[in-house]
């Protein structure tokens, strides 16, 4: 849904132009997501299994963004998730590992 702020905008922007802008931005966004997924996959290939915190330190991306893309990679069977039990009590660390094809 397009929100028009002023009548001047209505006269200068046609419906076709706004649709083109919408599709251009949505296409750019999907390309960005694909490149972020590929970046994370390559990072895991080169550095080996890593926790989400370690990935955040290396990439400077938000934790939720990293987690969302890692879940997508898991669903595509490109990354696996596993835990290692430590000597300390509490929740075990969760690692992500890229699968090579």
C-alpha positions as CSV (number, residue, x, y, z in Angstrom):
1,X,0.0,0.0,0.0
2,X,1.4,3.4,-1.0
3,X,0.9,6.3,1.3
4,X,0.7,9.6,-0.5
5,X,1.7,12.6,1.6
6,X,0.9,15.5,-0.7
7,X,-1.2,16.1,-3.8
8,X,1.9,17.4,-5.6
9,X,3.4,14.0,-5.3
10,X,0.3,12.4,-6.9
11,X,0.7,14.6,-9.9
12,X,4.4,14.0,-10.4
13,X,4.6,10.2,-9.8
14,X,2.6,7.8,-11.9
15,X,1.4,4.4,-10.7
16,X,3.8,2.7,-13.1
17,X,6.8,4.5,-11.6
18,X,5.8,3.6,-8.1
19,X,5.4,-0.1,-9.1
20,X,8.8,-0.1,-10.8
21,X,10.4,1.4,-7.6
22,X,8.6,-1.2,-5.4
23,X,9.9,-4.1,-7.6
24,X,13.3,-2.6,-7.9
25,X,13.6,-2.3,-4.1
26,X,12.2,-5.8,-3.4
27,X,14.6,-7.3,-5.9
28,X,17.6,-5.4,-4.4
29,X,16.5,-6.7,-0.9
30,X,16.3,-10.3,-2.0
31,X,19.8,-10.0,-3.6
32,X,21.1,-8.6,-0.4
33,X,19.7,-11.5,1.6
34,X,21.2,-14.0,-0.8
35,X,24.6,-12.3,-0.6
36,X,24.4,-12.3,3.3
37,X,23.6,-16.0,3.3
38,X,26.5,-16.7,0.9
39,X,28.8,-14.5,3.1
40,X,27.9,-16.5,6.2
41,X,28.3,-19.8,4.4
42,X,31.7,-18.8,3.2
43,X,32.7,-17.6,6.6
44,X,31.7,-20.9,8.2
45,X,33.6,-22.8,5.4
46,X,36.8,-20.9,6.1
47,X,36.7,-20.6,9.9
48,X,35.0,-23.9,10.8
49,X,32.3,-24.3,13.4
50,X,31.4,-21.1,15.2
51,X,28.9,-19.8,17.7
52,X,26.5,-17.0,16.8
53,X,28.5,-14.7,19.2
54,X,31.7,-15.4,17.3
55,X,30.0,-14.7,14.0
56,X,28.7,-11.4,15.4
57,X,32.2,-10.3,16.4
58,X,33.6,-11.1,13.0
59,X,30.9,-9.7,10.8
60,X,29.5,-6.8,12.9
61,X,26.0,-7.8,11.9
62,X,23.1,-7.9,14.3
63,X,22.5,-11.2,16.1
64,X,19.0,-11.6,14.9
65,X,20.0,-11.0,11.2
66,X,22.7,-13.6,11.5
67,X,20.4,-16.1,13.2
68,X,17.7,-15.6,10.5
69,X,20.1,-16.3,7.7
70,X,21.6,-19.3,9.5
71,X,18.1,-20.8,9.9
72,X,17.6,-20.3,6.2
73,X,20.9,-22.1,5.5
74,X,19.9,-24.9,7.8
75,X,16.6,-25.3,6.0
76,X,18.5,-25.5,2.7
77,X,20.8,-28.2,4.2
78,X,23.9,-26.1,3.8
79,X,24.6,-25.6,7.5
80,X,24.1,-27.8,10.6
81,X,23.6,-26.8,14.2
82,X,25.1,-28.8,17.1
83,X,26.0,-28.4,20.8
84,X,29.1,-29.2,22.7
85,X,28.9,-30.1,26.4
86,X,31.3,-28.1,28.5
87,X,32.8,-28.8,31.9
88,X,30.7,-26.0,33.4
89,X,27.0,-26.6,34.3
90,X,24.4,-24.7,32.3
91,X,23.3,-24.3,28.8
92,X,25.7,-25.8,26.2
93,X,27.2,-23.6,23.5
94,X,25.5,-23.9,20.1
95,X,27.8,-24.1,17.1
96,X,27.0,-23.8,13.4
97,X,29.0,-25.7,10.8
98,X,28.9,-25.4,7.0
99,X,28.4,-28.6,5.0
100,X,30.6,-28.9,1.9
101,X,29.2,-30.2,-1.3
